[in-house]
Amino acid sequence: MFVDTICAEFPTIQYEINQALENNSREEAADFRGWTSVDKIREEMRINSLNFIKPGVGETTRVLLRRVPWKILVKSLEDPNLTHIYLLAKEKGVPVELYPTMIYSSCGIIKKVENEGI
């Protein structure tokens, strides 16, 4: 019943869907800004493996919850979407550093543990 109710609405929004598809159909070339940003962090922080760098809010959150974080980089200290990141970092004693040149709003850096090269 739920799916049928949603499907019944499709005809009423078909025009908007077609317009959105036309506007988004143009191909854009990949610019690799994300990769470049992560690689710059790797070089500047002297991290041997890209696997220790986890870009994005979701990945930063996972680093704080499930990994051993070394530090957290943020693009802006005023970003309200990072409130939970600041709270988790404070709770775990993980430093938060301003890094305004990255493309991501935050980035978790995993701490070097025994037998892993950072």
One Martini backbone bead per residue (centre of mass of N, CA, C, O) as a GRO file, in nm:
protein
  118
    1MET     BB    1   0.058   0.064  -0.020
    2PHE     BB    2   0.292   0.257  -0.002
    3VAL     BB    3   0.397   0.228  -0.293
    4ASP     BB    4   0.130   0.297  -0.436
    5THR     BB    5   0.109   0.585  -0.327
    6ILE     BB    6   0.368   0.689  -0.458
    7CYS     BB    7   0.311   0.603  -0.757
    8ALA     BB    8   0.053   0.787  -0.789
    9GLU     BB    9   0.242   1.061  -0.798
   10PHE     BB   10   0.414   1.063  -1.059
   11PRO     BB   11   0.233   1.222  -1.268
   12THR     BB   12   0.251   1.502  -1.103
   13ILE     BB   13   0.598   1.504  -1.149
   14GLN     BB   14   0.707   1.451  -1.441
   15TYR     BB   15   0.801   1.727  -1.538
   16GLU     BB   16   1.015   1.779  -1.315
   17ILE     BB   17   1.183   1.532  -1.381
   18ASN     BB   18   1.256   1.602  -1.673
   19GLN     BB   19   1.399   1.868  -1.607
   20ALA     BB   20   1.613   1.754  -1.418
   21LEU     BB   21   1.741   1.561  -1.625
   22GLU     BB   22   1.823   1.774  -1.832
   23ASN     BB   23   2.004   1.947  -1.632
   24ASN     BB   24   2.185   1.667  -1.550
   25SER     BB   25   2.299   1.544  -1.839
   26ARG     BB   26   2.554   1.675  -1.834
   27GLU     BB   27   2.878   1.634  -1.878
   28GLU     BB   28   3.142   1.578  -1.640
   29ALA     BB   29   3.453   1.615  -1.551
   30ALA     BB   30   3.689   1.495  -1.377
   31ASP     BB   31   3.902   1.665  -1.116
   32PHE     BB   32   4.035   1.542  -0.847
   33ARG     BB   33   4.015   1.716  -0.579
   34GLY     BB   34   4.002   1.504  -0.359
   35TRP     BB   35   4.266   1.359  -0.416
   36THR     BB   36   4.448   1.608  -0.394
   37SER     BB   37   4.378   1.676  -0.101
   38VAL     BB   38   4.474   1.407   0.025
   39ASP     BB   39   4.765   1.415  -0.085
   40LYS     BB   40   4.845   1.675   0.059
   41ILE     BB   41   4.810   1.567   0.341
   42ARG     BB   42   5.011   1.336   0.319
   43GLU     BB   43   5.258   1.514   0.266
   44GLU     BB   44   5.239   1.723   0.509
   45MET     BB   45   5.209   1.473   0.732
   46ARG     BB   46   5.376   1.223   0.659
   47ILE     BB   47   5.202   0.993   0.511
   48ASN     BB   48   5.231   0.679   0.369
   49SER     BB   49   4.910   0.625   0.378
   50LEU     BB   50   4.587   0.673   0.257
   51ASN     BB   51   4.440   0.485   0.475
   52PHE     BB   52   4.472   0.718   0.713
   53ILE     BB   53   4.270   0.884   0.529
   54LYS     BB   54   3.939   1.032   0.617
   55PRO     BB   55   3.712   1.174   0.425
   56GLY     BB   56   3.465   1.329   0.571
   57VAL     BB   57   3.213   1.312   0.794
   58GLY     BB   58   3.163   1.007   0.807
   59GLU     BB   59   3.461   0.918   0.833
   60THR     BB   60   3.528   1.086   1.081
   61THR     BB   61   3.326   0.951   1.265
   62ARG     BB   62   3.444   0.664   1.239
   63VAL     BB   63   3.717   0.727   1.355
   64LEU     BB   64   3.605   0.815   1.639
   65LEU     BB   65   3.441   0.535   1.693
   66ARG     BB   66   3.649   0.285   1.548
   67ARG     BB   67   3.921   0.419   1.590
   68VAL     BB   68   4.255   0.558   1.603
   69PRO     BB   69   4.299   0.877   1.652
   70TRP     BB   70   4.506   1.154   1.584
   71LYS     BB   71   4.336   1.360   1.392
   72ILE     BB   72   4.145   1.657   1.306
   73LEU     BB   73   4.021   1.802   1.014
   74VAL     BB   74   3.914   2.140   0.929
   75LYS     BB   75   3.785   2.394   0.736
   76SER     BB   76   3.583   2.485   0.979
   77LEU     BB   77   3.502   2.598   1.308
   78GLU     BB   78   3.186   2.697   1.215
   79ASP     BB   79   3.059   2.427   1.145
   80PRO     BB   80   2.748   2.288   1.226
   81ASN     BB   81   2.805   1.988   1.101
   82LEU     BB   82   3.054   1.942   1.336
   83THR     BB   83   2.961   1.909   1.632
   84HIS     BB   84   3.004   1.601   1.677
   85ILE     BB   85   3.306   1.608   1.624
   86TYR     BB   86   3.389   1.792   1.856
   87LEU     BB   87   3.273   1.613   2.083
   88LEU     BB   88   3.430   1.351   2.022
   89ALA     BB   89   3.714   1.472   2.035
   90LYS     BB   90   3.699   1.573   2.324
   91GLU     BB   91   3.628   1.300   2.459
   92LYS     BB   92   3.908   1.163   2.323
   93GLY     BB   93   4.149   1.374   2.288
   94VAL     BB   94   4.132   1.505   1.997
   95PRO     BB   95   4.268   1.693   1.773
   96VAL     BB   96   4.173   2.006   1.621
   97GLU     BB   97   4.234   2.124   1.287
   98LEU     BB   98   4.294   2.372   1.078
   99TYR     BB   99   4.206   2.314   0.708
  100PRO     BB  100   4.111   2.525   0.452
  101THR     BB  101   4.225   2.375   0.169
  102MET     BB  102   4.023   2.168   0.170
  103ILE     BB  103   3.735   2.017   0.029
  104TYR     BB  104   3.661   1.916   0.291
  105SER     BB  105   3.514   1.956   0.606
  106SER     BB  106   3.653   1.676   0.687
  107CYS     BB  107   3.926   1.482   0.858
  108GLY     BB  108   4.047   1.170   0.935
  109ILE     BB  109   4.324   1.060   1.135
  110ILE     BB  110   4.505   0.785   1.172
  111LYS     BB  111   4.676   0.619   1.397
  112LYS     BB  112   4.964   0.492   1.471
  113VAL     BB  113   5.040   0.155   1.486
  114GLU     BB  114   5.167  -0.121   1.535
  115ASN     BB  115   5.295  -0.220   1.219
  116GLU     BB  116   5.239   0.073   1.106
  117GLY     BB  117   5.269   0.313   0.848
  118ILE     BB  118   5.306   0.689   0.879
   0.00000   0.00000   0.00000
